[in-house]
Amino acid sequence: MENNEFKNIWVEVDGMLTPKSPDELRNILSTKAKMIVKRYGAATLGSIILCAAVVAFSITGIIKYASDAYYVTNNVLLSLVAMVYLVYYLILKRKLSYSDSVKLPVRDSIQKAWYVLSGAMKVRLEMILAPFLGLFLMLAIHRYFESNDLLSLLQDEETMWGLLFGITAAAFAGIFIFREIRKYFNNQLQILHHYMDQLKSL
């Protein structure tokens, strides 16, 4: 590697003109790259917990209002959607854990994590299912705290308009949140790829 290129890397990584050896730069770059992977892992774990909570709430509602056929149907659909999310995030978490736990050189481990995450960013599951999740969850929450059955609530005009507004707002909010999260992590993925390139050049 040319001296100027090497110097540019250590200035970018360290933010200072303090000279760094190739080994020191590798350690710093590896630490920064692993921090990005850990952020993905933490976000995935949080998503798993939320999905599990939704499934638990849905099942609780089914048990509590077993005689309300429409509510049970809604909660079964909610559980199915949440389970799709849950399985997706569990698989992603497992792949990330594998890339971090196997006895590979640090650079190979980071590269495996990058392939897993870049593949995940191409899947638009969250965006597609967000409106359905918002719909079923709003109905489940609203009915859970009401004394009337779900069909009666839907037949009430005032309640119906309130639900329509709430469901629409929840769906758009869900899509917006997922889009912003994806934008942030796509940016992080580009940074991770940049670190990989720098590691290869050392």
N, C-alpha and C positions, 0 to 999 in steps of 0.2 A: 504494500500500500504506500502511496505517496505521502510524504510528511504533511503536506498541506491538508490532504483529505483526512488523515489521521487527527490532525489538530482540529479540524472542523467538527469532527465527531465528538471529541472530548469537550469542546466548548459548548456544543449543543446539549450534550448529556449533563455536564456539570454546571453549565451556566457561568463558568469562570475560565480563566486562562491557566489554571493550575494544571501542570503537566500530569498526564495519566498514562500508566502502562497499559498495554493491550489487555492484560488479565484484569486490571482494575476496571477498565471500560466494559469488558465482558460481564463482570459481576454487577456493575451499575445497570447496564442495559437489561440483563436477565432479571434483576430485581424489579425494574420498572415494567417490563413485559409481564412478569408474574403477577404484579399488582393489578394490571388490567384484567388478566384472566380471573383473579380472585373477585374482582367487582362483578364480572359476569356470573361467577359461581354464587355470590351472595344474592344477586338479583334473582337468579334461578331458584335458590332456596326459599327466598321470600315468596315467590310465585307458587311454589309447591305448598307452602303453609297456607296461603290464601285459598288456593283451590281445595285443599283438604278441609278448610273451615267452611267453605261454601257447600261441599258435599255433606258435611256433618250437620249443618243448619238445615239443608234440604231434607235429609233423612229424619231429623227431629220433627220437622213440620209434617212429614208424611205420617209419622207415628201419632202425633198430637191430633191431626185432623184426618184420620184415616177414612172417615165417613164422607168427606168432601171429595168426590171423584175427580172434579175438575182441578182442584188444588193438588191432589195426588199426581194427576197426569202432568201438570205444570212442573211439579218438583222432580218427577222422574226425568223429564226433559232437561231440567236444570242440572240434575246430577250427571246426566250423560254428557252434556256440554262441558261441565266442570271436570269430569273424568278424562275427557279428550285432552283438555289443557294439562291436567295432572300427569297423565302418561307421557305427554310430549315433554314436559319439564323434567320429569324423572329420568327419561332417556337422555336428555341433554345434560343433566347433572351427572349422570353415570359416565357419559363420554368425557366430560370435563375432568371428573375425578380420575378416570383411567389415564388421561393424558398427563396428569400431574403426579400420579402415584407410581407409574411404571418406572423401572430403572433404566432411564434413557439419558443421554447427554442433555443438558439444559436446553440447548438450541433445538434439538429434535422434539423435546417435550413441548416447547413453546410453539413449534411449527404444527404439531398435532392438534394442539388447542386451537390454533388459528384456523385450521381446516374444519374443525368441528363448529366453531363459531361462525365462520363465513357461510357454511352450509345452513346453519340455523337462521341467519339473517335473510336467506333466500326464501325461507318458508314464511308465508303470510297468514299463518293459522290464526294468530291473535286478531288481526284485522277482519278476517272473514267471520269469525265466531262472535266478535264483540257485540254486535246488535242483538243476537240471540241470547247471549249471556245477560245483557242488560234487561231485555224483555222478561225472561223467566225469573230473574232475580228480583226485579221490581214487583212483579206479581206475587212472588213468594213472600217477600218482606211485608207487603201491604196486607195480604190476607192473614199473615201470622198474628198480627196485632189487632185484627178485627173479629167481631163476634159472628158476622154473617158469612155465609159460604162464598166461594169465589164467583160463582155464576151470578148470585144476587148483587155482589159488588159491581160486577161488569154491566149489569142491567141498570144500575143507578147512573143517570146522565152526568151528574156533577163528579162522581167518583171516576167515571169513565174518561171524562175530559182531563181530570187531574192525572190519571194513570197514563194517558196518551202523551201528555206533556212531559211527565216524569220519565217515561220509557224513551221518548225521543231524545230528551236531554241526556239521559244516561248512555244511550247508544252513541251519540255524537261525542260525549265526554270520553267514553271508552276508546273510541277510534282515535281521538286526539291524543289521549295519554299514551296509547300503544305506539302511535306514530312518533311522538316526541321521544319515547324511550328507545325506539328503533333508531331514530336519528342520532341520539347520543351514543348508542353502542356501535353504530356503523362508523361514527367518527373515531371511537376508541379502537375499533378494528383496524382502521387505516393506520393509526398510530402504532398499533401492535405490529402490523406488517412492516412499517418503517423500521422499527426496532429489530425485526428479524433480518431485514436487509443489511442493517448496520452490523449485526452480529456476524453475518456471513462474510462481511468485508474485513473483519478483524483477524 
